[in-house]
């Protein structure tokens, strides 16, 4: 059964369609979720296993095929960009577009055709999202939503599973210029309500891990710092990805590894640390985070299977310390949120989320802790980070499906 659309979202989409004379009524609405990574953050480009969930901050895209052969769409989140309008088969080439959200529909058209998918169906569309910027994968959510829409409106069938993930990753890597891995796309595309998604790069498998009925209730909370994070191509993320690739290359010959995720044993880690600590201490620190996060991964996964959210939270917190101290990809506002969260009873664990530097931190909390956490953030964050006073936000999230068709407008 199609999911209902919140009344305020329906109104925003309808008004936007009317403003730009877009014919979407009687069409479909696709909803794509955000994501919350429980481990290993930054593990995707390092070859580790991944685990996370879809969360209920969404992008809604209302669309309807047209007969013009053109894609015409507008975003309620970026009204200053107006109407994006181009022939479905003729997007601008990479690097020929301004730095705006319009790069995503252009990029989807470009990548789909590059990969041999025949496009021909134009469509009108309007979209609106309430995913916080930075940390919950707004860009991956948008790319996946658009890919499904382009394929459907052109009558392209049979593109499902990991190929869709790889297409979304290619949009960001090859068109946008963002050096992301595939964690965000996997965690959104495969997300199922009430379940965690477990990805194993060794065989490309995806498993869904339900929480037992005995698990206590909990909430996943996004702690939006109000900061604006530039794209990953302009952030510390790009530097860390390059550093990890450099460390893997240094180890390839003497230690026979391809990625940092291949370092599985204490003996391996100690040998690499001893070999490179004097020569490249910063690279050893990057490996230290990945190695220790992998060591904690099975503990976290077992705790999730057992419904032990206290242990899941403890692992989440320890990962946060590693991201802060060893991976060095957090930021002052992100850590201010974590420090505030640690003062609130019922917060089981907290750390920065996503690409780093700016954006949002996250916390795993008991339901009764949500409002005390919100009050603590609103009371303390403006003092700690006065440049962003009043821009902070606290979003309490549940575990949901990643891609869903909703009621039409």
C-alpha positions in Angstrom: 0.0 0.0 0.0 1.4 3.5 -0.9 2.6 5.5 2.0 0.8 8.7 2.9 2.5 12.1 2.3 2.5 14.6 5.2 0.1 17.4 4.6 2.8 20.1 4.7 4.9 18.2 2.1 1.9 17.7 -0.2 1.2 21.4 0.0 4.9 22.4 -0.8 5.0 20.1 -3.8 1.6 21.2 -5.1 2.5 24.9 -4.8 5.9 24.4 -6.5 4.3 22.5 -9.4 1.8 25.3 -9.8 4.5 28.0 -9.6 6.5 26.4 -12.4 3.6 25.1 -14.5 4.7 21.5 -14.0 2.1 18.7 -14.6 2.7 16.2 -11.8 -0.8 15.7 -10.5 -2.0 12.1 -11.2 1.6 10.9 -11.4 3.7 9.2 -8.7 5.6 10.2 -5.6 8.8 8.4 -4.7 10.3 8.9 -1.2 13.9 8.2 -0.4 15.3 8.0 3.1 18.4 9.3 4.9 20.8 6.9 6.6 22.5 6.3 9.9 25.8 4.4 9.8 26.5 2.2 12.8 29.8 0.9 11.5 32.3 1.3 10.0 32.0 5.0 9.2 34.6 5.7 6.4 34.9 1.9 6.0 33.5 1.7 2.5 36.6 3.1 0.7 38.8 1.0 3.1 37.2 -2.3 2.3 35.5 -3.1 5.6 32.1 -4.6 6.3 29.3 -2.0 6.8 26.2 -1.8 8.9 23.5 0.8 9.1 19.8 1.7 8.8 17.5 3.9 6.8 16.0 6.8 8.8 12.9 8.9 8.5 14.2 12.1 7.1 13.3 12.0 3.5 13.3 13.4 -0.1 9.9 13.3 -1.8 9.9 13.5 -5.6 6.6 13.9 -7.4 6.9 13.1 -11.0 4.9 12.4 -14.2 6.0 11.5 -17.7 5.6 14.1 -20.4 5.7 14.0 -24.2 8.3 16.7 -24.7 11.5 14.6 -24.3 12.7 17.0 -21.7 13.3 16.8 -18.0 11.7 19.7 -16.2 12.0 19.8 -12.4 12.2 22.2 -9.5 13.3 21.9 -5.8 11.5 23.5 -2.9 14.8 23.5 -1.0 16.6 25.6 -3.6 14.0 28.0 -5.0 16.8 30.4 -6.1 17.8 27.8 -8.8 14.4 28.0 -10.4 13.4 25.5 -13.1 15.9 23.0 -14.3 15.0 22.2 -17.9 17.0 20.1 -20.4 16.6 17.4 -23.1 16.6 14.0 -21.3 19.4 12.7 -23.6 21.5 15.9 -23.7 22.7 16.9 -20.2 25.7 19.2 -19.9 29.1 17.5 -19.7 30.8 17.2 -16.4 32.4 20.4 -15.3 30.1 22.5 -17.4 27.4 23.2 -14.8 27.3 25.6 -11.8 27.8 24.3 -8.3 24.1 23.6 -7.6 21.7 20.7 -6.9 21.0 20.7 -10.7 24.2 18.7 -11.1 22.3 15.7 -9.8 19.6 15.3 -12.5 22.3 16.3 -15.1 24.6 13.7 -13.7 22.0 10.9 -13.6 21.2 11.5 -17.2 24.8 11.5 -18.2 25.8 8.4 -16.2 22.8 6.3 -17.2 23.6 6.9 -20.9 27.3 6.4 -20.4 26.5 3.0 -18.9 24.4 2.0 -21.9 20.9 2.7 -20.7 18.6 4.1 -23.4 16.8 7.2 -22.2 13.9 8.8 -24.0 11.1 9.6 -21.6 10.9 13.1 -20.4 9.1 14.0 -17.2 8.0 16.9 -15.0 9.0 16.7 -11.3 9.0 18.7 -8.1 10.9 17.7 -5.0 11.3 18.6 -1.3 13.5 17.1 1.4 13.9 17.5 5.1 17.2 15.6 5.4 19.8 17.7 7.4 22.8 18.9 5.3 25.8 16.8 6.1 25.9 13.5 7.9 22.7 11.7 6.8 23.4 11.3 3.1 21.2 13.8 1.4 23.1 13.6 -1.9 22.9 9.8 -2.1 19.2 9.9 -1.3 18.7 12.4 -4.2 20.8 10.4 -6.7 19.0 7.1 -6.0 15.6 8.7 -6.2 16.4 10.4 -9.5 17.9 7.2 -11.0 14.8 5.2 -10.3 12.7 8.0 -11.8 14.7 8.4 -15.0 14.7 4.6 -15.5 11.0 4.3 -14.9 10.0 7.2 -17.2 12.2 5.8 -20.0 10.8 2.3 -19.6 14.1 0.8 -18.6 13.6 -2.4 -16.6 15.7 -4.9 -14.8 18.2 -2.5 -13.2 18.1 -3.5 -9.5 20.3 -4.1 -6.6 24.0 -3.3 -6.5 24.1 -1.9 -10.1 21.8 0.9 -8.9 24.2 1.6 -6.0 27.1 1.7 -8.4 25.2 4.1 -10.7 24.5 6.4 -7.8 28.1 6.3 -6.7 29.3 7.1 -10.3 27.0 10.1 -10.4 28.9 11.5 -7.4 32.4 10.3 -8.4 32.4 10.9 -12.1 30.0 13.8 -12.6 29.8 15.8 -9.4 33.5 15.1 -8.6 32.8 13.9 -5.0 35.2 11.0 -4.0 32.5 9.1 -2.0 32.4 5.4 -1.4 29.3 3.3 -1.6 28.3 3.2 2.1 25.5 5.8 1.8 24.0 4.4 -1.3 23.9 0.8 0.1 22.4 1.9 3.4 19.6 3.8 1.7 18.8 1.6 -1.3 18.6 -1.6 0.8 17.1 -0.2 4.0 14.2 -2.0 5.5 12.0 -0.8 8.4 13.0 -2.2 11.7 16.1 -3.9 10.3 19.8 -3.2 10.0 21.6 -3.6 6.6 24.9 -5.6 6.7 27.1 -5.4 3.7 30.1 -7.7 3.1 32.6 -6.5 0.5 34.3 -9.9 0.3 31.3 -11.3 -1.6 29.1 -8.3 -2.3 26.3 -9.7 -0.1 23.6 -7.7 1.6 21.8 -9.2 4.6 19.0 -7.7 6.7 19.4 -8.1 10.5 16.2 -7.6 12.5 16.1 -6.5 16.1 14.5 -9.1 18.4 11.1 -8.4 19.9 12.8 -8.2 23.3 14.9 -5.1 22.3 14.2 -1.9 24.2 12.8 1.0 22.3 15.4 3.6 21.1 15.7 6.6 18.9 18.5 7.7 16.5 19.0 11.4 16.9 20.6 13.7 14.4 22.3 16.7 16.1 22.5 19.3 13.3 25.2 21.8 14.1 23.8 24.4 11.7 27.1 24.4 9.8 27.3 24.1 6.1 29.7 21.5 4.9 31.1 21.8 1.4 31.0 18.9 -0.9 33.2 15.9 -0.1 35.5 17.0 -3.0 36.3 20.2 -1.0 36.6 18.6 2.5 38.9 16.6 4.7 37.1 13.5 3.4 39.1 13.7 0.2 42.4 14.0 2.1 41.6 11.0 4.3 40.6 8.9 1.4 43.9 9.8 -0.3 45.9 9.1 2.9 44.3 5.6 3.3 45.1 4.8 -0.3 48.7 5.9 0.3 49.0 3.7 3.4 47.5 0.7 1.6 50.1 1.2 -1.2 52.9 1.4 1.3 51.8 -1.9 2.8 50.9 -3.7 -0.5 54.4 -5.1 -1.1 55.7 -5.9 2.3 52.4 -6.9 3.9 50.3 -8.1 0.9 47.2 -6.0 1.6 45.0 -4.2 -0.9 43.0 -2.0 1.4 43.3 -1.0 5.1 40.3 -3.3 5.8 42.6 -6.2 5.0 44.4 -5.7 8.2 42.5 -8.2 10.5 44.9 -9.3 13.2 46.7 -7.6 16.0 49.9 -9.2 14.8 49.4 -7.6 11.3 48.5 -4.2 12.8 51.5 -4.2 15.2 53.9 -5.1 12.4 52.6 -2.3 10.1 52.6 0.2 13.0 56.2 -0.7 13.9 57.3 -0.5 10.2 55.8 3.0 9.5 55.2 4.8 12.7 58.4 6.9 12.5 58.1 7.5 8.8 54.4 8.2 8.5 52.8 8.5 11.9 49.7 10.2 10.5 49.0 7.3 8.2 49.4 4.9 11.0 46.8 6.8 12.9 44.4 6.4 10.0 45.0 2.7 10.0 44.6 2.6 13.8 41.0 3.9 13.5 40.0 1.5 10.7 41.6 -1.5 12.5 40.1 -0.8 15.9 36.6 0.0 14.4 36.8 -3.4 12.6 37.7 -5.1 15.9 34.6 -3.6 17.5 32.3 -4.4 14.5 31.4 -8.0 15.4 30.6 -6.9 19.0 28.3 -4.2 17.7 26.6 -6.6 15.2 26.2 -9.3 17.9 24.7 -6.8 20.3 22.2 -5.6 17.6 21.1 -9.2 17.0 20.6 -9.6 20.7 18.7 -6.4 21.1 21.4 -5.0 23.4 21.3 -1.3 22.4 23.4 -0.3 25.4 26.4 -2.1 23.8 25.6 -0.8 20.4 25.7 2.6 21.8 29.0 2.0 23.6 30.6 0.8 20.3 29.2 3.9 18.6 30.8 6.1 21.2 34.2 4.3 20.9 34.1 4.7 17.1 33.5 8.4 17.7 36.6 8.8 19.8 38.6 7.0 17.0 37.1 9.3 14.3 38.1 12.3 16.5 41.5 11.3 17.7 42.9 8.9 15.1 41.1 9.5 11.9 41.0 13.3 12.7 37.9 14.0 10.6 35.6 15.5 13.1 35.2 19.3 13.8 34.7 21.6 16.8 30.9 22.0 16.3 30.4 18.2 15.8 32.4 17.5 19.0 30.5 20.2 20.9 27.3 18.3 20.1 28.9 15.0 21.3 30.1 16.6 24.6 26.6 18.0 25.3 25.0 14.6 24.5 27.3 12.8 27.0 25.9 14.9 29.8 22.3 13.7 29.2 21.0 10.5 31.0 19.7 8.0 28.5 22.2 8.8 25.8 23.7 5.4 25.0 26.4 6.7 22.5 27.2 9.6 20.3 29.7 10.6 17.5 30.1 12.7 14.4 28.3 11.4 11.3 29.2 11.2 7.7 32.0 12.9 5.7 33.3 15.0 8.5 34.3 18.6 9.3 30.8 20.1 9.5 27.2 18.9 9.3 25.7 16.7 12.0 26.6 14.4 14.9 24.4 11.5 15.9 23.3 9.8 19.1 21.6 6.6 20.1 19.2 7.3 22.9 16.3 5.9 24.9 13.0 7.5 24.0 12.8 9.4 27.3 16.1 11.1 26.6 15.0 12.8 23.3 13.5 15.9 24.9 16.2 16.3 27.6 18.8 16.1 24.9 17.0 18.6 22.8 16.8 21.0 25.8 20.5 20.5 26.6 21.5 21.3 23.0 19.3 24.4 22.8 20.7 25.6 26.1 24.4 24.8 25.7 25.2 24.8 22.0 24.7 28.5 21.4 27.2 29.3 24.2 29.7 26.8 22.9 29.4 27.7 19.2 28.0 31.3 19.1 28.6 31.7 15.4 25.8 29.1 14.9 23.5 30.1 17.7 19.9 29.4 16.7 20.9 27.3 13.7 21.1 24.0 15.6 18.5 21.4 15.4 17.7 18.0 16.9 15.9 15.3 14.8 14.6 12.2 16.4 14.5 9.4 13.9 13.1 5.8 13.5 14.3 3.0 11.3 12.4 2.9 7.9 12.5 1.6 4.4 14.9 3.3 2.0 12.9 3.7 -1.2 9.1 3.8 -1.2 6.3 4.8 -3.5 3.8 7.1 -1.8 0.3 8.4 -2.6 0.3 10.7 -5.6 -0.6 14.3 -5.5 
